[in-house]
Amino acid sequence: GCAQCHNHPFAQWTQGDFWGLAAFFTPGGTKVTATNGGKEYPAKFLDADASPPAGKAPRAALADWLTAADNRYFAANVVNRVWQDLCGTGLVSTVDDLDTLPAEERKEVLDELAAKFAASGFNMRWLVEGICLSKAYQRAAVAPGERGGPARRPVRTLTPDQVFAALDQSLGLK
């Protein structure tokens, strides 16, 4: 959101990156006119100088790029979010800020697991099974001050969808 108006203050994203990606969603074309000075930004993939191939619908080209095995963002984001769902916290604690994480921290677990996930053909069953069979997932968590107590998971709050569904069901809303 920051890059919509100005270059992102903490990440590598520029205003041109934002509008280049937004161009994929404009009606019938690969260009968008930004509101700041009327400058046009051609559709452009993040971290790539390539534009969508001619003769292919821009959104189809974007979908292909997003889910490509060599797109380092897609696999890492899926792995981090699934890890968060299963373990209570992600490998990167702020799941939406993988781009601000130093490469040294990413490569230890996240990038390796993401590469294996991509090599599996983005097989979600493989990913969930792999995380659940890992020592990190199976390690017993003990509350501070306790020794050898029962395994515990961190308390998780309900998601907004779960809160809405609970209220809908309990109040009998239509």
N, C-alpha and C positions, 0 to 999 in steps of 0.2 A: 504494500500500500504506500509506503514512503516514496518509492521510485515513481509513482504516478506524477508527483509534483516536483521532485528533485532527486538527485542521486542519493541512494540509500546511505545513511551515515555510518553504519557498522558493517555492511556486507558489500560485496563487489557489484551489486546491481546498479545500473544507471537508469536514468529516465528513458533513454533510448531502448534499453532492454525491456522495460515495462511496455512501452508503446509498440515495440516490435512484436512482442508476444500478443498484445491486445489486437494487433492487426489480423490475426488468424480468426477473430470473431466478428469482424466487420462484414456487413452484408455484401456478398458477391465480389469481393476483391481481396487483394493481398496488401492493401495500403490503408492506413488510417491517418486522419488529420488530427494532430494533437491540438488541444485547446490553447496551448501556450504559443502564440505567434503564428498559428496556422501551419506549422512545420509538418511535413508528411514523413511517416516512418514506415518503411517496407516491412512486411512480415519477416521475422527472423527468429530462429531457434536460440534458446539461451546457450551461452558458452560455445557458440558455433557461428562461423561467418556464413554458413549456408542458408539459403532461402528455400522455400518449398519448391519441389520440382514442378516444372511447367506441365500443364495438362492434368494435374492431380488437384482435387479439391483441397483448399488450405487446411481445413479442419482434419481431413483424413491424413494429410501429411504430418500435422501436429500430433495426432494420435499415434502414428507410426513412430515418430521420434520419441514421444513420451515413454512408450513401452519397449523401446529398443534395448537389447541386452547391453549395449555400450553406453546407455544413458545412466551416468552415475547417480543421478538424483532419484530416479524412479525406484530402483531396487533398494537403495538405502532408506528411503522414506517408508516403503512398505515394511521392511525388516524392523525399523525402529518403532513403527506404530504397532505391529504385531507383538513385538517384545513388550511394549508398554501395556498392551491389553492383557498379556499373559502374566507379566511380572509386577505390574503396578507402577513401574517407572521405565522409561525408555533407556536405551543405551546412551542416547543423548537426551538429557532431561527435558529440554525444550524441543518438542518434536517438530515444531515449525521453523526451527532455526538451524538446520543442519549446515546451511551454507556459511554460517559464522564460526563453525567449529574448526580448529586448526587440523591440518591434514595428519599430523602425528597422532592426534587423539582418535581420529576417524579410522585410521588403518589398523589399529590394534584388534578390534573385533568387528565393528560395523561394516567396513569396506570388504573384509574377507567374507563375512556372512552374506553380504549383498551380492558379491561376485558369484558365490555358490548358488544363491537363490536364482540369479539370472541364468546360470548354467543349467539349472534344473528346469528351465522353461517357465519360470515364475510359478512354480508348483506350490500353491498355498499349503497343501497337505504336507509336503516335504518340509516346508518352513516351520509349521506349527509342531510337527512331530520332532523336528530337530531341536527346536527350542525346549520343548517339554522333556526331551531325553538328555538335555545338557546338564552338566554338574551345577551350573549357575542356577538353573530353574529348580532343580531337585534339592539344592542345599537347604537345610532347615534354617529358618530364621528364628532367632531368639530375641525376645524383648530385652532392652538394656537392663542389666542387673540380674538377669536370670541365667542359670547355667543348665544346659541340657533340657530345657523346657520343650513343650510341643512346638512343632513347626507352625509359623504364623505368616500370613501374608499381610502386607500393609492394608489398612482400611481404605477403601476407595469410595469416592462420592458417586452418586448416580449421575449418569449423563443427562443432558437436557431432554433427550428423547425418552429416557426411562422415567424421569420426573413427570413429563407430560402424560405418558401412558398410565402411570400410577394415579395421577389426579383424574384423568379421563375415566378410568375404570372405577375409582372409588366414588366419584361424584355423579357417575352415570350420565355424563355429557353426551350430547348427540353431535 
